[in-house]
Amino acid sequence: MHSKNQADKSAIEKKGVYSCQFKQSLSLPQHIRSTMEVKQFLGLQVFEFAYLMALAFFPFFIAQREVAITILMVASVYVVFSVIKHALSYKVDPANKVVIITGCDTGFGNSLAQRLDSLGFTVIAGCLDKSSDGAEQLKSSTSGRLHVIPLDVTDDTGISNCLSFFEEELPGKDLWALVNNAGIIVRGDVEFTSVKSYQKVADVNLFGTIRMTKAFLPHLRKHKGRIINVSGASGCISLPSLSAYSISNYGIEAFSDALRLEMKQFGVKVIIIEPGNYYGSTGLQNRAALPGIQKAFAALWAEAPETVRQAYGKGYIDSQYKAVAEQSKTSASSLAPVIDILELAIMQVNAKPRYLISGSNQIFDYLNVLLWWKPWLPERIFDKLVENSYCQRAPAVSN
């Protein structure tokens, strides 16, 4: 009787444990539980398949000496390759290393500054507005190694102040990386976009990158550091209504390619980061930015010459705004993939010269897929694919 009671008690305890585990699993979000179940199922299937294959081919391997030797050689090459890959992925020690990041008010810059601070780097986070919500967040949520300073990359005085801050306030520290991340977007077809707007975008995105690089290059050369320039797929594909933005990013690509070859002899790496569809996750095109984008489109219409208005019609501008709002809904929901690659580009000793990062919350990042296909497709077919996805038809022309 006593043993029966023990068994019952044990069964009740186990049942309680299983019940607790079941409740905990239920407390997880549905997509996480589903992912865990799929991974567990796939893991089991892979194990069973490998086990059955081993049983099926083991006698054959024993009988065929040459096959066994070949498999061992392939396995040895794989092991050696893995060891070499691990050695090449050696990471730098962040102690006493300074990273300067532009455009830290929001988006990639803000998230990267927090990430690098947590890794032990000394970070100079340049913010256009030192009192912005993003700047205040950096001040309150990071360590004393992170320094928020006002920085307008179009202002030579501000860049000079940033350089003086590094030289005077952080003595004995090495400048390891400069991340040129600050950027703006101005939308509008060529006939709607003023020359002043083209100049404004280029002044921030392209010439801001050039100004910062030239100011800090002597220190980067001295410490064999690296320059990381944030461009995008739009630096390789020019989309309709984004010519001003694409021109600036094409310029960043050209500048980076030339600089990389020039700096190779000094041990300075130049790395290009090309994020895909993350616009809706940053301050460039998130939900908070949409009213400002709508206002900018309204200004394009108000400032356009009458001949242009007659050619396109008001509905054209309206449809362009709706397309931007829809695109923002398809953006990647998290900046983490880009921040992970930026971290890798800063910490990896042998980082690659270019990283294309797919975004979007869809099955694939359509613009990046177009970029992969571009060298292989006839231009007429490629243009048609871009036109079908990114061009708006003017009602005035349609009618």
C-alpha positions as CSV (number, residue, x, y, z in Angstrom):
1,M,0.0,0.0,0.0
2,H,2.8,2.3,0.9
3,S,4.5,1.7,-2.5
4,K,1.3,2.4,-4.3
5,N,0.9,5.7,-2.4
6,Q,4.4,6.7,-3.4
7,A,3.7,5.9,-7.0
8,D,0.5,8.0,-6.9
9,K,2.4,10.8,-5.3
10,S,5.2,10.6,-7.9
11,A,2.6,10.6,-10.7
12,I,0.9,13.6,-9.3
13,E,4.2,15.5,-9.0
14,K,5.1,14.7,-12.6
15,K,1.7,15.7,-13.8
16,G,2.1,19.0,-11.9
17,V,5.5,19.6,-13.6
18,Y,4.1,18.8,-17.0
19,S,1.1,21.0,-16.3
20,C,3.4,23.8,-15.3
21,Q,5.5,23.4,-18.4
22,F,2.4,23.3,-20.6
23,K,1.2,26.5,-19.0
24,Q,4.5,28.2,-19.6
25,S,4.5,27.1,-23.2
26,L,1.0,28.5,-23.5
27,S,2.2,31.8,-22.1
28,L,4.6,32.2,-25.0
29,P,3.3,34.1,-28.1
30,Q,1.7,31.9,-30.8
31,H,4.4,32.6,-33.4
32,I,7.2,31.6,-31.0
33,R,5.4,28.4,-30.0
34,S,4.9,27.6,-33.7
35,T,8.5,28.3,-34.5
36,M,9.7,26.1,-31.6
37,E,7.4,23.3,-32.7
38,V,8.6,23.5,-36.3
39,K,12.3,23.5,-35.2
40,Q,11.7,20.5,-33.0
41,F,9.9,18.6,-35.7
42,L,12.6,19.4,-38.3
43,G,15.3,18.5,-35.9
44,L,13.8,15.1,-35.3
45,Q,13.2,14.5,-39.0
46,V,16.8,15.5,-39.9
47,F,18.2,13.2,-37.1
48,E,16.0,10.2,-38.4
49,F,17.1,10.8,-42.0
50,A,20.8,11.0,-41.1
51,Y,20.5,7.8,-39.0
52,L,18.8,5.9,-41.7
53,M,21.3,7.1,-44.3
54,A,24.2,6.0,-42.1
55,L,22.6,2.5,-41.7
56,A,22.0,2.2,-45.4
57,F,25.4,3.3,-46.6
58,F,27.7,1.9,-43.8
59,P,28.2,-1.5,-45.5
60,F,29.0,0.3,-48.8
61,F,31.6,2.5,-47.1
62,I,33.3,-0.5,-45.5
63,A,33.3,-2.3,-48.8
64,Q,34.5,0.6,-50.9
65,R,37.8,1.9,-49.5
66,E,38.1,4.6,-52.0
67,V,34.7,6.1,-51.2
68,A,35.6,6.1,-47.4
69,I,38.9,7.8,-48.1
70,T,37.2,10.4,-50.3
71,I,34.6,11.1,-47.6
72,L,37.3,11.5,-44.9
73,M,39.2,13.9,-47.2
74,V,36.1,16.0,-47.8
75,A,35.3,16.0,-44.0
76,S,38.9,17.0,-43.3
77,V,38.7,19.9,-45.8
78,Y,35.5,21.0,-44.2
79,V,37.0,21.0,-40.7
80,V,40.1,23.0,-41.9
81,F,37.8,25.5,-43.7
82,S,35.8,25.9,-40.5
83,V,38.9,26.5,-38.5
84,I,40.2,29.1,-41.0
85,K,36.8,30.8,-41.1
86,H,36.7,31.0,-37.3
87,A,40.2,32.5,-37.3
88,L,39.2,35.1,-39.8
89,S,36.2,36.0,-37.8
90,Y,38.3,37.1,-34.8
91,K,36.9,40.1,-33.2
92,V,38.7,43.2,-32.0
93,D,38.9,44.3,-28.3
94,P,36.7,47.3,-27.8
95,A,38.7,48.6,-24.9
96,N,40.1,52.1,-25.5
97,K,38.5,52.2,-29.0
98,V,36.3,55.0,-30.1
99,V,33.5,54.8,-32.7
100,I,31.9,58.0,-34.1
101,I,28.4,57.6,-35.5
102,T,26.4,60.3,-37.3
103,G,22.6,60.5,-37.4
104,C,21.9,59.1,-34.0
105,D,18.6,60.9,-33.4
106,T,16.7,57.9,-34.7
107,G,17.0,54.7,-36.6
108,F,20.2,52.8,-37.3
109,G,22.5,55.4,-35.7
110,N,20.5,55.4,-32.4
111,S,20.3,51.6,-32.2
112,L,24.0,51.1,-33.1
113,A,25.2,53.6,-30.5
114,Q,23.3,51.6,-27.8
115,R,24.7,48.3,-29.1
116,L,28.3,49.4,-29.2
117,D,28.1,51.0,-25.8
118,S,26.9,47.7,-24.4
119,L,29.8,46.0,-26.0
120,G,32.4,48.2,-24.3
121,F,33.3,50.7,-27.1
122,T,33.6,54.4,-26.4
123,V,30.9,56.0,-28.6
124,I,30.6,59.6,-29.9
125,A,26.9,59.8,-31.0
126,G,26.3,62.8,-33.3
127,C,22.7,64.1,-33.2
128,L,21.3,66.8,-35.3
129,D,19.3,67.9,-32.3
130,K,21.0,67.3,-28.9
131,S,17.6,67.6,-27.2
132,S,15.7,65.2,-29.4
133,D,13.9,62.2,-27.9
134,G,16.5,59.9,-29.4
135,A,19.4,61.9,-27.9
136,E,17.8,62.0,-24.5
137,Q,17.2,58.3,-24.6
138,L,20.9,57.7,-25.3
139,K,21.9,59.9,-22.4
140,S,19.6,58.2,-20.0
141,S,20.0,54.5,-21.0
142,T,23.7,54.2,-21.7
143,S,27.0,54.2,-19.8
144,G,29.4,57.0,-19.3
145,R,31.4,55.7,-22.4
146,L,28.7,57.1,-24.7
147,H,28.9,60.9,-25.5
148,V,26.0,62.7,-27.2
149,I,27.2,65.7,-29.1
150,P,25.4,68.1,-31.5
151,L,26.5,67.3,-35.1
152,D,25.2,68.7,-38.4
153,V,27.2,67.0,-41.2
154,T,26.6,70.0,-43.5
155,D,28.3,72.4,-41.0
156,D,32.1,72.5,-41.1
157,T,32.1,74.2,-37.6
158,G,30.1,71.3,-36.1
159,I,32.4,68.7,-37.7
160,S,35.4,70.6,-36.4
161,N,33.9,70.7,-32.9
162,C,33.4,66.9,-33.1
163,L,37.0,66.5,-34.0
164,S,38.1,68.7,-31.1
165,F,35.9,66.7,-28.7
166,F,37.6,63.5,-29.7
167,E,41.1,64.9,-29.5
168,E,40.7,66.9,-26.2
169,E,38.1,64.9,-24.2
170,L,39.2,61.4,-25.1
171,P,43.0,61.4,-24.9
172,G,44.8,58.1,-25.1
173,K,42.0,56.4,-27.0
174,D,42.2,55.2,-30.6
175,L,39.7,56.2,-33.3
176,W,38.7,52.7,-34.5
177,A,35.6,53.4,-36.7
178,L,33.7,56.2,-38.3
179,V,30.1,55.3,-39.2
180,N,28.6,57.7,-41.8
181,N,24.9,57.0,-41.2
182,A,23.2,60.5,-41.3
183,G,20.9,60.8,-44.3
184,I,17.6,62.3,-45.5
185,I,15.1,61.5,-48.3
186,V,13.4,64.0,-50.6
187,R,10.7,62.4,-52.8
188,G,9.4,63.6,-56.1
189,D,9.7,63.1,-59.8
190,V,12.4,65.1,-61.6
191,E,9.9,67.7,-62.9
192,F,8.6,68.2,-59.3
193,T,12.0,68.3,-57.6
194,S,13.8,71.6,-57.4
195,V,17.6,71.9,-57.9
196,K,17.7,73.2,-54.3
197,S,16.2,69.9,-53.1
198,Y,18.8,67.9,-55.1
199,Q,21.5,70.0,-53.5
200,K,20.0,69.6,-50.0
201,V,20.0,65.8,-50.2
202,A,23.5,65.6,-51.7
203,D,24.8,68.0,-49.0
204,V,23.7,65.7,-46.2
205,N,24.0,62.2,-47.6
206,L,27.0,62.5,-49.9
207,F,29.0,65.6,-49.0
208,G,28.3,65.0,-45.3
209,T,30.0,61.6,-45.7
210,I,32.9,63.2,-47.5
211,R,33.3,66.0,-45.0
212,M,33.3,63.6,-42.0
213,T,35.7,61.2,-43.7
214,K,38.2,63.9,-44.6
215,A,38.1,65.4,-41.1
216,F,38.8,62.1,-39.3
217,L,40.9,60.2,-41.9
218,P,44.3,61.2,-40.4
219,H,43.3,59.6,-37.0
220,L,41.8,56.5,-38.8
221,R,44.9,56.1,-40.8
222,K,47.1,56.4,-37.8
223,H,45.2,53.6,-35.9
224,K,44.5,51.5,-39.0
225,G,40.7,51.9,-38.3
226,R,37.8,51.7,-40.6
227,I,35.2,53.8,-42.4
228,I,31.6,52.4,-42.6
229,N,29.3,54.2,-45.1
230,V,25.6,53.5,-45.0
231,S,24.1,53.5,-48.5
232,G,21.4,51.1,-49.7
233,A,19.9,49.2,-52.7
234,S,19.1,52.7,-54.0
235,G,22.8,53.2,-54.4
236,C,22.7,50.6,-57.1
237,I,19.1,51.0,-58.5
238,S,17.6,54.4,-59.2
239,L,13.9,54.3,-58.5
240,P,11.2,56.7,-59.9
241,S,10.5,59.7,-57.6
242,L,13.7,59.0,-55.7
243,S,16.3,60.4,-58.1
244,A,17.7,62.9,-55.6
245,Y,18.1,60.2,-52.9
246,S,19.5,57.6,-55.4
247,I,22.0,60.1,-56.8
248,S,23.4,60.7,-53.3
249,N,23.7,57.0,-52.6
250,Y,25.3,56.3,-56.0
251,G,27.8,59.0,-55.0
252,I,28.5,57.3,-51.6
253,E,29.1,54.0,-53.5
254,A,31.6,55.6,-55.9
255,F,33.3,57.5,-53.1
256,S,33.6,54.4,-51.0
257,D,35.0,52.3,-53.8
258,A,37.7,54.8,-54.6
259,L,38.6,55.4,-51.0
260,R,38.8,51.7,-50.2
261,L,41.5,51.2,-52.9
262,E,43.4,54.3,-51.7
263,M,43.3,53.3,-48.1
264,K,44.3,49.7,-48.6
265,Q,48.0,50.6,-48.4
266,F,47.5,52.1,-45.0
267,G,45.5,49.2,-43.5
268,V,42.3,51.3,-43.3
269,K,39.1,49.4,-44.3
270,V,36.2,51.0,-46.1
271,I,33.0,49.1,-45.8
272,I,29.6,49.8,-47.5
273,I,26.4,48.8,-45.8
274,E,23.4,48.5,-48.1
275,P,20.1,48.0,-46.1
276,G,17.0,46.9,-48.0
277,N,13.4,47.7,-47.1
278,Y,13.8,49.1,-43.6
279,Y,12.4,52.6,-44.3
280,G,9.3,52.0,-42.3
281,S,11.4,51.0,-39.2
282,T,13.4,54.2,-39.2
283,G,12.6,57.9,-38.9
284,L,12.7,58.2,-42.7
285,Q,9.4,56.6,-43.3
286,N,7.8,55.2,-40.1
287,R,4.3,56.0,-39.1
288,A,5.3,59.1,-37.3
289,A,7.0,60.4,-40.4
290,L,4.0,59.8,-42.8
291,P,2.2,63.1,-42.0
292,G,5.4,65.0,-42.9
293,I,5.8,63.0,-46.1
294,Q,2.2,63.8,-47.0
295,K,2.8,67.5,-46.4
296,A,6.0,67.3,-48.5
297,F,4.0,65.9,-51.4
298,A,1.4,68.6,-51.0
299,A,4.2,71.2,-51.2
300,L,5.5,69.6,-54.4
301,W,2.1,70.1,-56.0
302,A,1.8,73.7,-54.7
303,E,5.2,74.7,-56.0
304,A,5.0,73.0,-59.4
305,P,4.7,75.1,-62.5
306,E,1.2,75.1,-64.1
307,T,2.4,73.2,-67.1
308,V,3.6,70.3,-64.9
309,R,0.4,70.2,-63.0
310,Q,-1.6,69.9,-66.2
311,A,0.7,67.1,-67.5
312,Y,0.4,65.0,-64.3
313,G,-2.8,65.9,-62.5
314,K,-3.3,66.2,-58.8
315,G,-4.2,62.5,-58.5
316,Y,-0.7,61.6,-59.5
317,I,0.8,63.2,-56.3
318,D,-1.9,61.6,-54.2
319,S,-1.2,58.1,-55.6
320,Q,2.5,58.6,-54.9
321,Y,1.9,59.3,-51.2
322,K,-0.4,56.3,-51.0
323,A,2.3,54.2,-52.5
324,V,4.8,55.4,-49.9
325,A,2.3,54.7,-47.1
326,E,1.8,51.2,-48.4
327,Q,5.5,50.6,-48.8
328,S,6.1,51.6,-45.1
329,K,3.7,48.7,-44.2
330,T,6.0,46.2,-45.9
331,S,9.2,47.3,-44.2
332,A,11.1,45.0,-41.9
333,S,9.6,45.2,-38.4
334,S,13.0,45.3,-36.7
335,L,16.3,47.1,-37.3
336,A,18.2,44.2,-35.6
337,P,19.5,42.6,-38.9
338,V,21.2,45.8,-40.0
339,I,22.5,46.5,-36.5
340,D,24.0,43.0,-36.4
341,I,25.8,43.6,-39.7
342,L,27.0,47.0,-38.6
343,E,28.4,45.4,-35.4
344,L,30.1,42.8,-37.5
345,A,31.6,45.4,-39.8
346,I,33.0,47.2,-36.8
347,M,34.2,44.2,-34.7
348,Q,35.3,41.7,-37.3
349,V,39.0,41.9,-38.1
350,N,38.5,40.7,-41.7
351,A,35.1,42.3,-42.5
352,K,33.9,42.2,-46.1
353,P,34.0,45.5,-48.2
354,R,30.2,45.4,-48.8
355,Y,27.1,44.0,-47.1
356,L,23.7,43.9,-48.8
357,I,21.0,43.3,-46.1
358,S,17.5,42.2,-47.1
359,G,14.6,43.7,-45.2
360,S,10.8,43.7,-45.7
361,N,8.2,41.8,-43.7
362,Q,7.2,39.9,-46.9
363,I,8.7,36.6,-48.1
364,F,11.5,38.4,-49.8
365,D,12.9,41.9,-50.2
366,Y,11.7,42.7,-53.8
367,L,14.2,45.6,-54.4
368,N,17.1,43.5,-53.3
369,V,16.0,40.6,-55.6
370,L,15.9,43.1,-58.5
371,L,19.4,44.1,-57.5
372,W,20.6,40.5,-57.7
373,W,19.0,40.1,-61.1
374,K,20.1,43.4,-62.6
375,P,23.4,42.2,-64.1
376,W,21.7,39.3,-65.9
377,L,18.5,40.7,-67.2
378,P,18.0,42.7,-70.4
379,E,17.5,46.3,-69.5
380,R,14.1,46.4,-71.1
381,I,12.8,43.5,-68.9
382,F,14.5,45.0,-65.8
383,D,12.9,48.4,-66.4
384,K,9.5,46.7,-66.8
385,L,9.9,44.9,-63.5
386,V,10.8,48.2,-61.8
387,E,8.0,50.1,-63.6
388,N,5.3,47.6,-62.6
389,S,6.3,47.8,-58.9
390,Y,7.4,51.4,-58.4
391,C,5.9,53.6,-61.1
392,Q,2.6,55.5,-60.6
393,R,0.6,56.4,-63.8
394,A,-0.4,60.0,-64.2
395,P,-4.2,60.2,-64.5
396,A,-3.8,63.1,-66.9
397,V,-1.8,60.8,-69.2
398,S,-4.1,57.8,-68.6
399,N,-7.1,59.8,-69.7
